[in-house]
């Protein structure tokens, strides 16, 4: 799992049309094409829905760096902290300084 993001109907429609991930930014109140600022695009291979019809899963290839950077912290995944022995441990390195990604 690379990341978790919100999607509305329009974002889902754009994602299907473009073959690239488009999400809905609740803080900005607008659609957000993943990688529009960073260049770290997501090519969509499959769009799946869960059994309750309320969660969409995108199977993607993360572009823009090797390995791809999905997280705004400069890491491959947004899920870089692991709960181990009663505390949170960072398990993934920063691949690129976020200050150099978002100028």
Secondary structure, DSSP 8 states (H G I E B T S, - for coil): --------HHHHHHHHHHSB-EEEETTTTEEEETTTTT---EEEEEEEE-TTS--EEEEEEE-SSSS---STTSSS-S--EEEETTEEEE-S--SS-HHHH--
